[in-house]
Amino acid sequence: MKKQNKISNVFISIFLSCLSILFLVPIFVVLLNSFKGKFYISKEPFTWPAGATFAGLDNYVNGIIKSGFTKAMGYSFFITISSVIVIIVFTSMTAWYITRLRSKVASGLYYLFVFSMIVPFQMVMFSMSKVANVLHLDSPLGIVVLYLGFGAGLSVFIFSGFVKGIPLEIEEAAMIDGCNPIQTYFQVVFPLLRPTAITVAILEAMWVWNDYLLPLLVIGNKYKTIPVAIQGVLTGSYGARDMGSLMAMLVLTILPIITFYLIGQKSIIKGVISGAVKG
């Protein structure tokens, strides 16, 4: 029996290792081609950059200049960080409120948040963009409000599951000691939500950072985020495609979000399991 378990564990490990390599291959190919000349990427996409095919850092320099990468990076960082902070604070408070209220109104509100997760963005994008223009949300600060609306469903769902596992006696003890509801939340409840907050932060940051459609529709070319700026690098005059610069910009784009994920990876699985299972 033990031998069978060991053999099965070995096969599972081999399978997962192969699967991991399969997922990493596209990233490696992008990194490889970011150092090639643009004329060689289509012809020899899987060869090692050397000799005539090696372009050095020219692709990175040209991509940064053509796309206005530094400015786009600033807008993306501002929108992503602001959106994640707003989503975590407001949705965690909402989840705590509707979980502790225990009424039909709170229950109905919870299911509305869950229902919003299954509504495709394409169904509301045109009407949403018009409303955003009317409400003057077509700015880096205004789009944060839209991200709060679209990201609230998943975040409330995850936070609600975790809040159900927090003993009510802890909050009652804080209130006996003189804490009001706001103090109870920020001094007692929110510190306990830290693993889940990190999970939500990673999921929402990956979504906001890589989002192309919403910034394009709402703020357009006036405040280019990185995905919108990179799209401008792809096609130049007369339909010319600078694939080398595009690959270089993709490498620079994925580095921050991968770094953020690696820093918080220990908490993401714990947070997802806690939020999905409890209650």
C-alpha distance (Angstrom), angle and dihedral (degrees) to the residues before:
residue distance angle dihedral
M1 . . .
K2 3.80 . .
K3 3.82 90.6 .
Q4 3.80 90.4 52.1
N5 3.80 90.5 50.7
K6 3.80 91.4 49.2
I7 3.81 91.8 48.8
S8 3.80 92.0 48.0
N9 3.82 90.5 48.4
V10 3.80 90.4 51.4
F11 3.82 91.6 50.8
I12 3.80 91.1 47.0
S13 3.80 90.8 49.9
I14 3.81 91.6 49.2
F15 3.80 91.6 47.5
L16 3.82 93.4 49.0
S17 3.81 90.9 46.2
C18 3.81 91.0 52.6
L19 3.79 90.0 46.6
S20 3.81 90.9 51.1
I21 3.80 91.0 50.5
L22 3.80 89.6 49.2
F23 3.82 90.8 55.1
L24 3.82 92.2 46.0
V25 3.82 95.4 50.4
P26 3.85 95.6 79.6
I27 3.82 90.8 50.9
F28 3.80 90.5 49.0
V29 3.83 91.2 49.3
V30 3.82 90.8 51.4
L31 3.82 90.5 49.4
L32 3.81 90.7 47.4
N33 3.80 94.0 50.9
S34 3.80 93.5 45.8
F35 3.82 87.8 75.9
K36 3.82 95.9 48.0
G37 3.77 130.6 91.2
K38 3.80 112.7 -99.3
F39 3.83 92.7 -115.7
Y40 3.80 92.9 58.2
I41 3.81 100.1 48.3
S42 3.81 95.8 77.7
K43 3.79 94.4 40.2
E44 3.82 99.0 42.4
P45 3.82 108.2 18.1
F46 3.82 96.2 155.7
T47 3.80 101.5 42.0
W48 3.79 123.7 103.7
P49 3.85 113.2 -101.0
A50 3.80 105.8 -110.4
G51 3.76 138.4 132.6
A52 3.80 113.6 -5.1
T53 3.82 92.7 0.3
F54 3.81 94.2 56.7
A55 3.82 112.4 98.8
G56 3.80 98.5 172.4
L57 3.78 114.8 -156.3
D58 3.81 94.2 -26.4
N59 3.81 91.5 102.8
Y60 3.79 91.0 54.3
V61 3.80 93.9 47.7
N62 3.82 93.4 46.0
G63 3.81 92.4 45.2
I64 3.80 93.4 50.6
I65 3.81 91.4 49.4
K66 3.82 97.1 43.5
S67 3.80 96.8 45.2
G68 3.79 99.8 38.8
F69 3.77 84.5 -123.4
T70 3.80 97.6 174.2
K71 3.81 93.1 55.9
A72 3.80 92.0 42.9
M73 3.81 89.9 49.7
G74 3.80 89.4 54.6
Y75 3.80 92.7 51.6
S76 3.82 92.1 45.8
F77 3.80 92.9 49.6
F78 3.81 92.1 48.1
I79 3.81 94.5 47.2
T80 3.82 94.6 43.2
I81 3.81 97.1 46.0
S82 3.81 93.7 42.8
S83 3.81 93.0 46.5
V84 3.80 93.7 48.3
I85 3.82 93.1 48.9
V86 3.82 92.8 47.3
I87 3.81 92.4 46.0
I88 3.80 94.1 49.4
V89 3.82 95.6 46.8
F90 3.80 98.6 43.7
T91 3.79 100.0 37.0
S92 3.81 94.1 45.9
M93 3.81 89.9 52.0
T94 3.81 90.0 47.0
A95 3.80 92.1 49.2
W96 3.81 91.3 49.3
Y97 3.81 91.7 49.0
I98 3.80 98.3 48.3
T99 3.82 91.7 42.6
R100 3.80 94.7 52.0
L101 3.82 96.5 38.7
R102 3.83 94.2 66.2
S103 3.79 98.5 -166.6
K104 3.79 135.5 126.2
V105 3.80 90.3 -106.0
A106 3.81 91.7 53.8
S107 3.80 91.0 45.5
G108 3.79 91.4 50.2
L109 3.80 90.6 48.3
Y110 3.80 90.3 51.6
Y111 3.81 92.3 52.7
L112 3.81 90.5 48.2
F113 3.79 88.6 57.3
V114 3.80 90.5 48.4
F115 3.81 91.2 47.4
S116 3.81 90.6 53.0
M117 3.81 88.5 63.9
I118 3.80 92.0 67.6
V119 3.82 96.9 47.6
P120 3.84 108.1 103.5
F121 3.78 114.7 -126.6
Q122 3.81 90.0 -133.0
M123 3.82 90.1 66.4
V124 3.80 93.6 62.1
M125 3.80 105.0 23.9
F126 3.81 98.3 99.8
S127 3.80 96.3 44.3
M128 3.80 89.6 42.1
S129 3.81 93.0 53.0
K130 3.83 90.7 51.7
V131 3.81 91.7 49.0
A132 3.81 89.7 47.8
N133 3.80 90.4 54.8
V134 3.80 92.2 48.0
L135 3.82 91.8 49.4
H136 3.84 91.7 44.2
L137 3.79 92.9 -118.5
D138 3.81 91.6 137.6
S139 3.81 93.9 111.0
P140 3.82 136.3 83.7
L141 3.80 89.5 -97.4
G142 3.80 95.1 43.8
I143 3.80 94.5 50.9
V144 3.82 88.4 60.0
V145 3.82 87.3 69.3
L146 3.81 90.2 54.2
Y147 3.79 92.0 49.1
L148 3.80 88.5 51.7
G149 3.79 89.4 55.5
F150 3.79 95.8 47.0
G151 3.81 94.9 41.2
A152 3.80 97.6 45.1
G153 3.81 96.8 84.4
L154 3.79 98.9 61.7
S155 3.80 93.5 37.0
V156 3.82 94.9 51.3
F157 3.81 89.7 47.0
I158 3.83 92.9 53.2
F159 3.82 95.5 41.7
S160 3.82 93.0 46.9
G161 3.78 92.1 56.0
F162 3.79 91.7 52.4
V163 3.83 95.3 44.1
K164 3.82 89.3 56.8
G165 3.80 88.3 63.1
I166 3.81 94.6 54.2
P167 3.84 110.7 98.2
L168 3.78 111.0 -114.4
E169 3.81 90.0 -142.2
I170 3.82 90.4 72.4
E171 3.79 91.3 60.0
E172 3.80 92.5 43.1
A173 3.81 90.1 53.3
A174 3.80 90.3 51.5
M175 3.80 91.3 51.1
I176 3.83 90.9 49.0
D177 3.81 87.5 54.3
G178 3.81 88.5 57.4
C179 3.81 104.0 -93.6
N180 3.78 117.3 145.9
P181 3.86 118.9 -141.8
I182 3.83 93.3 -90.7
Q183 3.80 92.4 50.0
T184 3.80 90.7 44.8
Y185 3.76 90.9 53.7
F186 3.82 99.3 46.0
Q187 3.82 97.6 36.3
V188 3.81 100.7 37.5
V189 3.80 114.0 14.0
F190 3.80 103.6 36.1
P191 3.85 95.4 53.0
L192 3.82 87.5 55.6
L193 3.81 89.8 52.7
R194 3.80 93.1 59.3
P195 3.85 97.7 109.6
T196 3.79 91.1 47.5
A197 3.81 91.8 44.2
I198 3.82 89.9 54.9
T199 3.80 89.9 49.7
V200 3.79 92.4 50.5
A201 3.81 90.6 44.9
I202 3.82 92.2 54.6
L203 3.80 94.7 45.7
E204 3.80 94.4 45.8
A205 3.82 93.9 42.3
M206 3.81 91.5 53.2
W207 3.80 89.8 50.1
V208 3.81 97.8 45.7
W209 3.81 94.9 41.2
N210 3.82 93.7 52.0
D211 3.81 97.3 37.0
Y212 3.79 113.5 122.0
L213 3.80 107.6 165.5
L214 3.81 102.4 55.0
P215 3.85 96.4 49.3
L216 3.81 89.9 44.5
L217 3.81 92.7 53.0
V218 3.80 98.1 40.4
I219 3.81 108.9 32.1
G220 3.81 99.2 12.4
N221 3.79 119.9 177.9
K222 3.79 93.9 -22.8
Y223 3.81 93.1 78.8
K224 3.79 104.8 18.6
T225 3.78 116.8 -160.7
I226 3.80 118.8 -156.9
P227 3.86 97.6 -92.0
V228 3.82 90.8 49.9
A229 3.81 92.1 45.7
I230 3.81 92.3 48.9
Q231 3.80 90.7 52.5
G232 3.80 87.7 60.0
V233 3.81 90.2 56.0
L234 3.80 93.2 55.2
T235 3.80 97.1 66.6
G236 3.78 123.1 37.4
S237 3.79 133.2 170.8
Y238 3.80 117.9 -33.3
G239 3.81 90.2 9.9
A240 3.81 94.5 -65.3
R241 3.80 113.2 162.2
D242 3.80 119.5 -147.1
M243 3.79 97.6 -161.7
G244 3.80 93.0 167.0
S245 3.81 93.7 60.6
L246 3.80 89.8 42.7
M247 3.80 92.2 54.7
A248 3.80 90.8 47.7
M249 3.81 91.9 51.6
L250 3.80 90.8 48.5
V251 3.81 89.6 55.4
L252 3.81 91.7 50.8
T253 3.81 89.9 46.5
I254 3.79 97.9 53.9
L255 3.82 95.8 44.1
P256 3.85 97.4 77.6
I257 3.81 95.7 45.9
I258 3.82 93.1 45.0
T259 3.81 89.6 50.1
F260 3.80 90.7 50.1
Y261 3.81 90.9 48.6
L262 3.81 93.4 49.8
I263 3.80 90.8 50.9
G264 3.80 93.3 52.6
Q265 3.82 101.0 31.5
K266 3.82 93.3 107.0
S267 3.78 90.7 62.5
I268 3.79 101.7 40.3
I269 3.83 98.2 74.7
K270 3.79 91.9 41.7
G271 3.78 91.2 50.2
V272 3.80 95.4 47.2
I273 3.81 93.0 48.8
S274 3.80 92.1 46.9
G275 3.78 92.9 48.4
A276 3.78 96.6 44.7
V277 3.83 101.5 41.1
K278 3.78 106.8 37.8
G279 3.77 117.9 87.8
